[in-house]
Amino acid sequence: MSTLPPKTALPAATLTAAPQSGFTRSRKIALAAAVFVALAIGAGVYYFVNRNWETTDDAFVEGHIVEMSSKLSNTVAEVNIDDNQRVTKGQLLVRIDPRDYQVALASAQASFDKAQSDFNRISALIAGHAVSQQDLDAARDSRDEAQARLNQAQLDLSYTEIRAPVDGRITRKNVEPGSYVELGQTLFAVVPVRVWVLANFKETQLTRMREGQRALVYVDAYPGRALHGHVDSLQDGTGARFSLLPPENATGNYVKVVQRVPVKIVFDEPDAVLERLAPGISVQPEVHLP
């Protein structure tokens, strides 16, 4: 009588492995499908939200820089400014030694007073025919010349005081008390508080861009904050066209390159917010299109 070998019992883990593997595979497939759907929905939402916005990272803060120079050649008597100092319009910044011009003004004033006195005296004598009309005309000419010299002397004296033309901050200060300055020498610059953004958009981004459209400006120096503004104007010409060496496309081999057009974006923020914005710092504007 033959004896059959006993059946070998499978371990419990082996008996449940197949069903567990199939369940895990189903979960992975479902999870991958859910992730794909979420990414698709996210991409759709991102496109829907951002399809009406144009942005560029080729943008910088711009501002008027007022170069202040001397209209006289003389010694500096007083300097009331320092680098990066805030100044207000009309504030006395630099005083050039006024003594020479005060003397010139006193001399011109004396000459004018004498010329005016001579003219008044001759005018009184003309009625009695004691002097001729020619004498009166000569006295009038002398008075007018003296008046012109007096006006010039007063103007020269006023040039000894250099005052701030606008509200702003001092930059590139190059003057000290006691130094000798020449006529036309640049002493410092004043940067006004009011600045704007010069954004160089690609020409393909300008199809629907118009003046007055609202914009958000993100400043690299102050991340996480958006400043409000609007499109002020678009330059009539690409940046390359107004460069020092504009391209000559009619000569040599031509390779088409997408050009950039400067767009001026003006801030809608108060001056107190713009004080920290200096010309030249990088920004990233976003313009909302209809």
Steps between C-alpha positions, in 0.01 A plus 500: 500500500648828378511793725440845343733772612333742731398831352717783602303782655573848362596771747228746591693790346517313168128441497420873537780638280316492168186680614707763685720561193201556279344739751822701528529524122146630476569762761812614313305530177224694671752728672683566172172580330404737780837675478465531123151645532618743769790613284272545202254701705783708647645567155159600374438734791850650462442560129156648561628734770820607324391505136407868533831604657827587329820511701874549450808489717680750274377801696655763724407803707568828322501861615615848406854567625565875533869581460592811699799703381661831582427810292803676648872438548591563861564344840227307681413666829230270636371147436174399670451153352630148536468183292146357478355789699134587445450862383198714422442739212661841563731377778847660502749226419829668407621859535788633291708782649283807427741784590629569149145514368380718785770753411404483133137552592579805714703652214222433250244648737708819539540532122128458451415755769727758332359425156146529632581830670651640178198393301261661750698825493513520122132409475419800722707734279357384170176687559689835515709410195814518715616169355439335167302190422828333411626556855182345639531196273863451604406521868222245444740261326750533784230426753380194306855365476552553872172320565616203291830481690310518828269216394800287405671569831184400687477183293863408564449546874193274491712228334710478817208318665423157355157383611309177448286519184272214613431278798733201497820343625863603448718263296854514361604788724830645378547827687657599832541833685810685389531326164520704181230432245503583132220635286281208395659250739253236626481513878229243580173356373147506639277198441129589536271274703256444214624207293350261244569163338656449158399150390643351179225273370541277197323630192284186503364603841367837383205380291239591760704736718358852520549818702311510828500125566564415865823338605659333799869558566704255707826649630791260534634692801167462686367151418143407579354846439327625187478871418211628293543701181381538144642512150584860416638467147674277249814623327469566127786272403694206633785540742750380241390768253606777739823336613844644429548259209154417361477182292543529123283217375561582134867405525650154545311191609171559678385297799158590638503574872197584709538866591411667827303823538535719812170550685465770766304390808408771751441418866164577661658493846565808721849649519550357848490148352733587211776652715680167522501448123823614336559529124666189361363232734336195339125443499255260338183667372180323403254681271135393496360473148128504408 
